[in-house]
Every structure is written in C-alpha cells, then in structure tokens.
Amino acid sequence: MRKPVSIAPAQGPLAVFLPGLGAVATTLVAGVEAVRRGLAKPFGSLTQLATIRLGRRTDRRSPPIRELVPLAGLDDLRFGAWDVFPDDAYQSAVHAKVLDRALLDQLKEPLSAIRPMPAAFSPDHVRRLDGPNVKKARTKRELAELLREDIRGFMKANGCTRGVMVWCASTETYLRPSTVHAEPGALERAMADNDPAIAPSMLYAWAAIQEGIPFVNGAPNLTVDVPALQQLAVRRGVPIAGKDFKTGQTLMKTVLAPMLKARMLGLEGWFSTNILGNRDGEVLDDPGSFKTKEVSKLSVLEHILQPRMYPDLYGHFEHKVNISYYKPRGDNKEGWDAIDIVGWLGYPMQIKVNFQCRDSILAAPVALDLALFTDLAARAGMKGIQEWLSFYFKSPMVAEGLYPEHDLFIQLTKLKNTLRHLAGEELITHLGLDYPAG
C-alpha cells in the first residue's frame, strides 16, 4: 500500500451550477431525481456503477469507485442554473423531448422548483439562439461580477460550502486565442473593455474560479483553454477540465482508431456525417458555431494515429465531418461513418458505422461524473487542468508542451490509476510478469 492523498470529506450539500438549462442539463437533473427515487438506474455513469480493480488479479479486490474514494452522494446535490429562456427545469425538459412525459410528470415537483437565473449572454457568440432571460450590465466585467453574486446567493440559500460548475449551454462561435487571453490581468482588462474576444462562457469560468468553484467545459468553446484562466485556476487552487463532452460519433472514433493503429492498418479516409434536431443542432447550423465543433471533432484522428510517426499508414488520409440540422430527429442524433482502410500488401477494405444515439442520454452521466470527480479533485487539493478526466472529452486539455491522449482505453487507465493514487493503492501496469509461470 502507498500513502493515500489527504482528501477532505464530502460533507454537506454540493452546489452543481449549470450554465444552460436545456436538453443535457434537464436530462442530468431529471436523471438524478429519478435515481434518487428508485425510478431508474444510472446507466452510463462510472461514479455510480463502475468497479475498479485493486492489487493483483488473484487478490480479487474490485470495489465500486464510489466506495474507493469519498464522492458526494446524489442526495447531496443541489442544482442551480442559468438560461436565456425562463422555463423551469420541468418545462424545459418537456420542451426538449428527451425523456418520456410519464417519467417527467413523476418528477414535476423537484424539477419545477429549479428556475434558471438570468444568463450572461451575447448573440454575437451564439447566433441562432435568443431569449428574454438575460442579465444587463455596462461591461462584461460587471456581468461576471453578477454571476459571482448568483453563485454566492445560491450557495447561501442552499447551505452549500462547496460547488462545481458544468457548462451545458450551446456551442459558441469559433475563437482563436489572442493576447487578451495571455494572462489574468489582460483578460480582466478585456472584460472591462467589452472586448469581442471575451465570450460569455469565459465570464462563467472566471466567476467560478474566482469563487473557488471547479469549472468543467462541456462544449468545444475556447473558454478555459487559454493561459489566463489556467493561470488563475492554479493561483486560486481550483480544478478545471474540458473540453466538449465525448458522447456519440467521436466516442466511436476513440475506440476504432486505436484498433487501426494497434494492428498497423492504414487509413485512406474517414467520412463522418450527423443529423441532429435539438437546440444544439440548431445552434450548430450557424457556420461560426459549427467551426468550433468541427475543430474539436477533427483533432481526434491526428492525435491518435500520429501521422508523422507513421507516414506510410496515416500520412495522407482524408478526414471530413458534417453536421446537419434536421428538426424531425430531435435529440435522437444519427451518425454515419464511412472508413476506408488499407491492409496487408496495400489491399483496401471498408468499415461502415451507423450510430443511432440519444445525445443527451449519453451526455448526462458524463456531466454527473465530471461534477463528482472535479469536486473530489478540489477536496484532494488538485488544481489547474485535470488531464486524468480526458476520458470524458473530445478535445482533452493538457499542460503546455504536451499532446492530448485521445485513445479511450489509455484515458480510462489514466483515470483509474489516478483514483488508485488518491486512495493510496498501487498503480496497475497490466504487465503480468509478477504472476508465477506455473
């Protein structure tokens, strides 16, 4: 046994702040309420269902993750949200049409009690969305200070001494890092000057970090993927994680691409297309927001396949991604992948994948796990980028000078070894040479 990391206990209610009370957020909140009441099972959640092997295989020790490390319980979660629409969580969930109305009606009382606070919003950064429930202020800095007031007020009203923030709102238009993102002072001056390079998501992140609240970026927005907010998170001792929940098509890529590389099979091309009809799909119908998502999706194969290291296999493959807004499909996203691969002696083969998934059903347990794990990280004194949570993201954040790991199974090993480290257990290498030959 190694010495465990000192972790403060998960005492009292945990505030879970959700910018964006749409399909993902309401599916998360309704799901937690349903599980609390024994109406459903938390499928898809590692924190609630997964076990973790400890020691040698012959030891037969595989406790649930939630018993290995001190996670907050579902009964301790208190949900607060912001949204441009004033609908409460019940009304928003009914509108999203993700969950059955019969289930939502059983949860109407707790869902109706969650009313969104006015949002910090700019139509310049999300062009296909607009609503009346927005904050007014002279500057972006003032808007961010109003968000800080919201955080403090909610935590006081709900008796919370800890909180986390999980971005569940829309994809913003594409932004490149610039000098205003270089360090906290420059960022704050740009906020005061209403600089267009400061997106609303950055205001939420800044407010959360200043209040000592871990921030998770569930969209492909730039947000905390800039030096200014990363430096501020380290300075304030706050964990941050992101970006872009890994749910449907990209989840499949991070499983299939490692298989190709592991077997040294070549790749000629990978064509991906999606249809999606929810509010997220409508936002992504704008070219600026789609560009943000496209960059997130396209980066996966490059990092997994390492074309510079394997030029014959992956030096010239074509990778295309398309997302089409198709209203009749609602939250039931459908993705097609046509993959042209190359085998022994250069002979061509094909893989076809059709994934008919439910976007928010896949995202909700991801959001839950990230809320619980970042709260754990904060109580363990971890700060800044939490690379061990890469498992959950399309575009994992890493320290400067590192490349991100996209392989799902490397990411899972990283996550579980971090949990073993926190608990004082030996890390598992899967070497297998420590067993008798027989």
C-alpha angles and dihedrals in degrees: 000000000000125000110276121233114256107253124183112234120260095247124169132353121334117217112222109196117200120192099202121034095205135114099313096043096045091046088053095048095043090046093053091048091049093049091047089056096044092247096123144004124253096240113177096031119115092190091057104035113014125100126208127217116233125195125340121351089244089060090068094209112149110146123176112271090239089061095047096056129027103257125174113260123240090245089061096058120109114188124214125173148180125212140162089233119067095219115128119236093268094051092044092049091050090050092048091056094207099122128045114268090231091061093044091052089057088054097041096113099056093037094050089054091064108084119174121244115230109281132236097235142163124191087207089071099038107031102177096054133068136156142164100244098088136128122247123215139143095242141020089243089059090049090053091050089053088054089053089053089051091052094050093044094050093047092049093047092050099040093244123156093177134044145172131202123215117188107226098158130107130300111266126220116278117282130183121211112260140175092282088064095050100095138355096262093053091047093051092048089051090051090053090048094050090239111189089225089071108085123197092251089061090056091055091046093048092048092048094048092047088053092049092251119142112239126214121191110212094176132063091251118132091239109128094005089096130091094242096061094036090054091046091051091053091045092051094041093241128145118231129186139180175356133243118334110260104227124132129003097009090049087059091048092055088055101041100040093056088052091055092048094044090056094039092240115160127237125219098173147339119207117189128183132174139189119204131168107187129098090276089056091050091052091048089054085078110088093224094056092040090056089058092051094042093056090051093051097043096054095066101076095044092056097043098044098039097209093192090060094043106030095160092054103034109007098105110023120140118229122189130175127191130181120188126190108230110172099200091063094062114180092342099100120194123201131189125196125191109191122187111199134178126222140180113346091003097292113159126237135171138222121199122195127185112183115186100188140161107240100205094039088060095041100048098069089044090056091048094051092047092051092052096041095048089049087052090049091052092051089049092055095249114150141181123014114010101208091172087074092060087111089081101048141077092209107029117203117235137177117275112282096025128104117226122251110234100171104112094216095049087049092051091049089050091050096048094044089053089054090049089050092051091050094047094247126140115267114246119234098174087225093139096199093111092073122089116261091228 
